């Protein structure tokens, strides 16, 4: 599961930032768990150190950070801490030297020059050593984030964002997909605890085959998609029977997720 997630994150977030995020989230969740065990009491650093494996000085630094327990998207200059490409796009869209305020869009930049050039933009955006304007340009061109006019040596920004956020249909689909992943994980964790405590579990099933001929792939996908669409309509009508009109503090989120999947065999 981690491997598949990391495959997607490569090139979208740096390893350093990913490690930083995981460490902070791990401490937050550990503190939350310990608070639930003893409500109304502060969590001692020594107890948190035992749970996380971190020393108390590191824990104190993490907890005293102004961003601790604060949503990532609210953190100032969060995007700047992502990948070098993200830093460049972020500055391009936010700094008046590279963004045309009157037109409300990023400026078209010359490749080289001391002012308003792509070369200068990279210098203003990226602090990591060994990263050159040419390597950034090659990556952005390959990802179809920018358009490079070789004749006029100018660069135009096409995609407005190159980070894991919603931006158009593709990122909207990703956002929806990850939402379903989170729901599945919640069900898995609930069932894990329910089995241990001999309590009723949520419905959780899976059915697949490892022996699908690749020639039948498209036909199989279409058949199952039709089946899922019919099941989706039935599920929607059933949910409507229980759904109340006015929001209330007594409401919870509940439902089902349906999706088709394939995985190719490969040799490491």
N, C-alpha and C positions, 0 to 999 in steps of 0.2 A: 504493500500500500504506500509506504514511504517512497519507494523507488519510483513508482508511477507519478506521484506528486512532484518529486524532484525533477523528473524528466520534463514536466511542464514548466517548472520554475526556472530551469536553466536559461540564462539570457534575459530573464525578466526581473530577477532579484539576485543580488550578490550573496555569496556564501556567508560573508561577514554579517550582513544585515539579517539574513535568515537565522543565523546562530543567535544574534542579539534578540530577535523577536521571540524565538523559542524559549530562550532563557528567561525573559521577562514574563511570558505567558505561563511558563512552568511555575515560577514563583507565585504569580497571582493566583493560579488555580490551587496550588498547595496551601496558600494562606486561606483561601476560600473554604477548602475542605476542613482545615483545622478549626476555623471559626464555626462551621456547622456542628462540629463535634462538641464544642464548648461555647454556645451562643453567649454574647454579651461580654466576652473576655478577650483581651488583646492576645495576639499570638506572639509568644516569646521568640526572639531570634534563634535561640538555641534549639527550640522545637522545629522551627522552619529549616534550620541547618541540617537537622537529622533527616527531615523529609526530602530535601532537595539535594543533599550532598555538597552544598556550597558552604564556604566559610562565612562567618557572621559579618566580616568586613565587606565582602562582596554583596551579601544580602542587604546590608544597611545602605550601600550605594544604590542598589536597584530600587529599594523601597523609597528612598529619599529623592529619586529622580522625579522631576515635575510631570513626566509622561506616564509614571506608574499608574496602572489601573485606569488609563485614559484610552479611549478608542483610537486605533492607529490612524484613521482618516482625519482625526482632529489634531494630530500632532503637526506642529509647524515644520514645513519643509520636509515632510515625510518622503515625498517622491524623490527628493534630492539624495536620499540615502539608498536608493534602489540601485539600478545598474547605471553605468556611465551613459548609455544611450538615453535612459529615462531622465537623467540629470540635464542632458543637452536639450531634450524636448521641453522639459519643464521650464528652464531658463528662457528658451526661445519664445515660449508662450506667456511669460510673466514679466520679463524685463523690458522696459521701454526702449532700450538700445536695440532690441531685436524684434519688438512687437509694435506694429503700427496702431496707435490708439485711435486715430481718426477712422481708419478702415475696419478696425476691430479684428485684425488677423495678423499672423506672423509675417515679418518681412521676408522678401526673397534676398538671400545673402550671396555675396561674392565668396569664392573659395578662400582667397587669401587677402590679407590686409590688416592694418592695425585697428581699424574701426569697422563695426557692423559687418564683420566677415565671419564665415563659418569657423575659420582657424581661431579667431579671437573668442568666439562663442564657446568652443571646446575648452580653451584656457580658463574662461570664466566659470565653467560648469564642472569640470573634472579635476580632482586633486590627486588622483591615483597616478603613480609613476608608470611609465612604459606604455601609456595609452596615447596614441597619436591621432590628430584630426583625420588622417587618411583611414585609419582602422575604424574609427567611429563612422565615417562617411560610408565605407564599404558595408558595414553592418546595417546601417539605416537604409541604404539603397537595396540591399538584399532583402530586407524585411518590408520593402515598399512603403517605408515611412517618409522618405524624401525622394525628390526627383532631381537628378543631377544633369545639368545642361553642359555637356563637355565643350561645345562650341563657344559659349559665353562664360564658361567657368562659374556658373551660378547654381545655387541650390534652393529648392522650394520645399517647404514642409507640406506633406500630403496628409499623413495621419496626425491627429491632434494629441494622441496619447499612446504610450508604449509601455503601460504598466498594467498590473492585474486589476483593472477596474472596468465597469461597464462603458462601452463606447461603440454604439452601433449594434447590429444584430448579432455579430459573432460574440462580443463580450456579454451581451444580454443573455445569449444561450449559455455561456459559461457560468454566469452568475446564477441562473436558474438551475443548472446542473449541479453546481457546488451546494446549492441550497438543499437539493435532494440528497446529496451525499451526507450532509450534516444530519438530515432527518433519519437516514439509515443508521448512522453511527449512534444516534440517540436510542433507536430501537434496539440495537445490538447491546448497548450498555444496560438498558432497562432489563432486557431478557437475561443478561448475565447475572444481574443482581436478583432477579425474580427466581431463577433456577436455584441459586444458592439458598434463598430464603423460602423455597417451596411455595412460591406465589404464582398466580396466573401470568402467562407471558403474552406479549403482543404477537399478532400474526406476522410471521417472517418466513418466507419461503423462497426457494430458487430452483430453477429447472433449466438444465442446459445439456448439451452433448459435446463430446470431444471428437466425434466421428462424423462431422458434417463435411461432405464433399464440397470442395471449393466451387465446383461447377453449379451447385445448388444454392450457393450463398445468397444471391439476389432474390431468388424465388422464395427461399426460406424467410428472409428478412421481410419481404412484402406480406407473406402470409401471417407472420407474427405481428406485424404492424397493424394489419387489418383487425386482428383479434384484440390487440391492445386498445385500438380506437373505439371498438364496440364496448369494451370493458370500461373505458374512460367515461363514455356517455352514461352508462349505468351507475358508475360511482358518483358522477356529478349529480344525478337525480336523487340518489340516496342521501348525499351530503346536504342537499337543499331541504330535505325533510326535517333535518335536525338543526339547520342553521337559523339562528335568531337574527332579527333585523337590527335592533339597537345594540351597540357595543356595551359591555358590562365588565366590571372587575372580576366577575365570576367565570368569565370565558377562558378557555384554553385553546391552543392550536392543535388540531387533530386531522388526520386524513391519511391518504396512501400516496405512494409514488410508484410509477410504472415506467420502465425503460427497457430498451433492447440493447444488447451488448454483443460484441465480438472480440476475440483475442487471437492473434496469429501466433503460431508456434515459432519460436526462434531459438537458435543455439548461441549460448554465450561464448 
